[in-house]
Amino acid sequence: MIRRGALSREAVVGLSLAGVYLVFTAIFWAYPFFWLAKLSVTQWRFFDEPAFAGARNFVRLAQDPQFLGALWNVVRFLGFYLPLAFGGSLLVAFGLQHVGRGRAFVALCFLLSNVSSGVALSLVFLKIFSSTGPLNNALYAAIGIRIPWTNQPTLAMLAIALVVAWKFVGYYGLILYSGLLTIPKELYDAARLDHAGPFTRLVRITLPMLNPQLMMVMTFAILVSFGLFTEPFLITGGGPADSTATPQMIIYETAFRRLQPSHAAAMSIVISLASYLLVTLARRLFEKKVVIA
């Protein structure tokens, strides 16, 4: 029988260890969150005293075409990014299945882009996508054309999606690869006995069994799209004509260039709610329970 004193000592140790995390959360998450909520219902310009403004900042958001345009740009970005993310990560996952020796090294190589500096990647791709960069030079030598990657709204968003996909596809691919390892081989053997072809096995077995991992990739992709800042800021500056301006860029400009932190705080709350609602909607529409008997 375990003595009560031993239980109390374990409880004290457990609370002490958890208390460090709780204090960290209270200081660096809870306090900034409540300060942000308070700031969103006030008027403050860094140097004066905050004055209560009620819902005025949120009403302004509904009439701010630049902010609404940035939200629409998130949808446009997802239209390019999701196919690239899913397609690229599936190729990485299937490719890792066929790697023999050195699989761990190959998987580590796929993670290098994910841990690399976003600023460095953006500067490299800015040179690649320039009118006289290596990509356009190769196209001009091959077919005699140059593509205005950063000067045309649709192409500029595609270019940013390509950069972000290149950064995260390896990480997403490892997530899907971990899901592939959990699929019983017996399912594929039974499908082959029923003369199911590769495409049928992919659609009827692999993708349904990968639903949890695919939903995780979709969730990460949605969060990345709402938190996008470095790549469009450095590659296009939000242009042309604000066609690649993201909510994070608008928040930065509003808070630190226009000196309207209260308005920016309201933007951040709306963006957080929008990302949560979009993730919830995606889960309701596409998430399925996978049971391996």
N, C-alpha and C positions, 0 to 999 in steps of 0.2 A: 504494500500500500504506500502511495506517495504522500509524504507528510505535507501538512498545510504550509509549513514554513518554507519548504522547497518550492511549492507552487508560488508563494508570494515573492520569493527571490527571483524566480523566473519571470514573473509578471513585472517586477521592477526593472530587470534587465531588458525585457522586451519593450517596455514603455520608454526606457532611456534611449534605446537604439532608434525606435520610431520617433521619439521626440525631436531628434536632430533633423530628421526629414520634415516633420511638421513645422518646426521653427523656420527651416529654409523655405518651405512652401508659403508660410504666412508672410515672410518678409519679401520674397521675390515673386510671388504670384498673387496671393490674396490682397495684399495692400495695394500693389499697382492696379489690380482689377477694380477695387472699390474706388480708388482715386480716379481711374479712367471713367467709371460710371458717374462719379460726381462732376468731373470736368465736362462731360457731355451735356449736362443740363445747366451749365454756367457760361458766362462770357468772360474770357481771360486772354490777355495778350502778353504773358510772361512777366510784365513789369508792374501791372496794376493788381488790385484786389479782385478776386473772382466775384462776379455778380450773377445771381440766379436768373436764368433765362427760360426755364421750363423746357418745352419741346421745340423751341425756336430753331435749334440747330438741326433737328431731325426734319422739320418742315422745309428748311433750306435745302436739305439733301434731295428731297423730291423735286425741287425746282432747279437743281444744279446739272446742266447738260453735260459738263465735263465728267462729273462723278458717275452719272448714268451711263455715259459712253464708256467709261472704264469698266463698269460691270458688264456691259455688252462685249467688251474686248475679252473678258474672261471666257465668255461663251465661245467666241471666235477662236480663242487660243485652244480651248478644249476640243473643238472640232478638228484641229490639226493634231493636237498632242495625244489624245486618247488612241487613235489608230496607230500612231508611231510607237506609243508606249506599249500597247498590247502586242502589236505585231513584232516589235523588236525584242521584247522580253520573252515571248514564246520562242523565237528563233534562238535566243541565248539558252533558254532552258532545254530545248530539244538538242541543241548543239552540245551542251555539257553531258547529255546522256551518252553521246557517242565518243566522248573523249576518254582515252584509256589512261595511260600514265600522265602524270602532271596535272590531273584534274583540279587539285587544290590551287596550284599555281595559276592555272587559267582563270579559275573563279576569282582569285585575288586580283588578277589583271583587270577583270571587269569592274572591280570596286574602285580602281584607281581614279577613274573619272568622277565617281561619286564623292570622293574625299578631296578632290582637287579644288583649288580656289576658283570660285565663280568669277571673280574679277579677271584672273589669268585666262580662263576659258573664253570669256567674253571678248577680251582683247585679241586673242588668237583668231576666233571666228569672225571678228570684225575685219581683220585683214583678209581672211579667206573669202568673205562675201563682198569685198570691195570691188569696184568696177575694174580695177587692174590687179585683182588678187589672183591667186593660183587657180581657183575654180573657174572664174570667168575667162582667164587666159587659156585654160584647157578647153572650155567650150568653144571659144573663138577659133582655136586651132583646129578643132574637130569639125564643127558645123558652121562656123562663121558668125556666131551671135554672142552677145553679152547680156546677161540677165540682171535687171536692176533690183537686186535682192532687198536692199534697204530703202529704196526710193518709191516703191509701189506698195500701197497698204496691205493687200493680201499677201504678196510675196514677203513683205517685212515680217508679218505675223508668222508665216511659214518658216522663215529663217530662224526666228526666236524659238519656235517649237522644235526645230531640228537641233538647236544647241541644247535646250533643256532635255530633250529626249536622249541625246548623246550622253548627257551627264548621268541620267537616272536609269536608263534601260538596263545596264548591267546589274544594278541593285534589284530592280524589279525581276529580272531574269533569275536571279538566285532565289527569290521568293517563290517563283513558279517552279523552279527546279526542286525545291524542298517539297512542294506538293506532288510533283511527279514521282518522287521516291516513295510516297505513301500509297500510291495506287497499286492494288494487288495485281501481280502478273497473270493470275488465273483469269481475270476478266478479259485480258487481251487474247489469251489462249482459247477461251470459250468463243470469243468473237471470230477468231480465225477459223474455228471449226464450223461456224455458221456462215463461212465465206464472206465475212464483212471486210470490205476494203479499207485502206488506210484512212480515207476521208470519213467513212462511216465510223471507224474506231475513234477518230479525232472528235467528231461531233457528238457521238452517243456515249463515249466513255471518258475520254481525256478531259474535254472542256467541262462537262458536268461535275466530274470528280475534282476539278481544280477550282470550283466556284469560290471556296473560301479565300484562296490565294488571289484569284482574279478580283474579288471584291476588295481585298487589301490593296492591290495595285490601283484600283479605281479610286479608293479613298485617298491614297497618297497623291495620286495625280490631281484630284480636286483640290487638296490642300496646297499642293505646289502652285496651282494656277492662281489661287487667291493670294498667295504669299510672294508672287513673282515681283522682283524688283531689279536685281543686279543686271540680268541679261538685257532687258529692254532699255534700261537706263543707260548702259554703256554702248550698246550696239546701235540703237535707233534714237535714243533720247525721248522715246514716246511718240515719235513721228513715223511717217509723215502725217501731218494734220491730226495728231492725237490718236492715230489708228492703232498704235501699239502701247498707248498709255495704260498702265495697270492701276488698280486701286491703291497699292502700296506707294506707287509714285505720286498719286494725287494726294495721299495722306502726307507724304514727305513735303511736297510743295506747299500744301496748305498750312502745315504746322510751322515749318522753318523758313519758308520764303515769304509767305503771306502773313506770317505771325498770327495765325488763327488756330491755336492748339485745341480750343474747345470744339470748333467745327471738325477738326481732324479726329478728335476723340469720338464724336458721333459717327463719323465715317467708319472708324475701326470697329465699333460695335455693330453697325449694320453689316459690314463685311463678314464679321465673325458669325452673325446669325445666318447670313446668306450661305456661307460655306457649310454650316451645320445642317441647314435645311436641304441643301443639295446632296450632301452625303446621306442624309436620312432618306431622301427620295430615291437615290440610287440603290440603297439597300432594300427599300420596299419593293422596287421594281425588279431587281436582278438577283438579290441574295436568295439562295436556296440551301436548305439543310441537307448536308451530305452525311450519310450513315454508311459505314463499311461494316457489314455483318461478319 
